[in-house]
Amino acid sequence: MRPEDGLAIDFVVVSDRAQLGEVVQRVRDGRLRTLIGTVATLDEAVAAHNPAQRVKGKTIIQVRRS
């Protein structure tokens, strides 16, 4: 339920192939680093997003095996 004075904003993200390529290149060059905290399967997603202890880094949900 939204409060009377609440504001809802919908948005759509449109990916840009050139910008995504630049992000990939920065990672490869070492100019951009990611901090991965937890890698979980899709079955473990709910538990991974509600950990008992704080986890540093981003949570990655693996939807298929590599």
C-alpha positions as CSV (number, residue, x, y, z in Angstrom):
1,M,0.0,0.0,0.0
2,R,1.5,3.4,-1.0
3,P,1.3,6.3,1.4
4,E,-0.9,9.2,0.4
5,D,2.1,11.5,-0.2
6,G,4.1,8.7,-1.9
7,L,5.5,8.8,-5.4
8,A,5.8,5.9,-7.8
9,I,8.2,6.2,-10.7
10,D,8.4,3.6,-13.5
11,F,11.5,3.4,-15.7
12,V,12.9,1.3,-18.5
13,V,16.6,0.6,-19.0
14,V,17.6,0.3,-22.6
15,S,21.0,-1.3,-23.0
16,D,23.6,0.3,-25.3
17,R,25.9,-2.1,-27.0
18,A,28.8,0.3,-27.2
19,Q,28.5,1.3,-23.6
20,L,28.3,-2.4,-22.5
21,G,31.4,-3.0,-24.6
22,E,33.2,-0.2,-22.8
23,V,32.4,-1.7,-19.5
24,V,33.7,-5.1,-20.6
25,Q,36.9,-3.5,-21.9
26,R,37.4,-1.7,-18.6
27,V,37.1,-4.9,-16.7
28,R,39.6,-6.6,-19.0
29,D,42.1,-3.7,-18.6
30,G,41.8,-3.8,-14.9
31,R,40.3,-0.2,-14.8
32,L,37.1,-1.6,-13.3
33,R,36.9,-4.2,-10.6
34,T,33.9,-5.9,-9.2
35,L,33.4,-7.1,-5.6
36,I,31.5,-10.3,-5.7
37,G,30.2,-11.4,-2.3
38,T,28.0,-14.4,-3.0
39,V,27.3,-16.6,-6.0
40,A,24.1,-18.6,-5.6
41,T,21.9,-20.8,-7.8
42,L,18.4,-19.7,-8.8
43,D,17.1,-22.1,-6.2
44,E,19.1,-20.4,-3.5
45,A,18.2,-16.8,-4.6
46,V,15.8,-15.9,-1.8
47,A,18.2,-17.1,0.9
48,A,21.1,-15.3,-0.8
49,H,19.3,-12.0,-0.7
50,N,18.3,-12.5,3.0
51,P,21.6,-13.6,4.6
52,A,21.9,-14.1,8.3
53,Q,25.1,-12.0,8.3
54,R,26.1,-9.0,6.2
55,V,28.0,-9.9,3.1
56,K,30.4,-7.5,1.4
57,G,30.0,-7.3,-2.4
58,K,27.3,-8.0,-4.9
59,T,25.2,-11.1,-4.9
60,I,25.2,-13.0,-8.2
61,I,22.4,-15.4,-9.1
62,Q,23.6,-18.1,-11.5
63,V,20.7,-19.1,-13.6
64,R,22.5,-21.8,-15.6
65,R,25.7,-23.7,-15.3
66,S,28.7,-22.5,-17.4
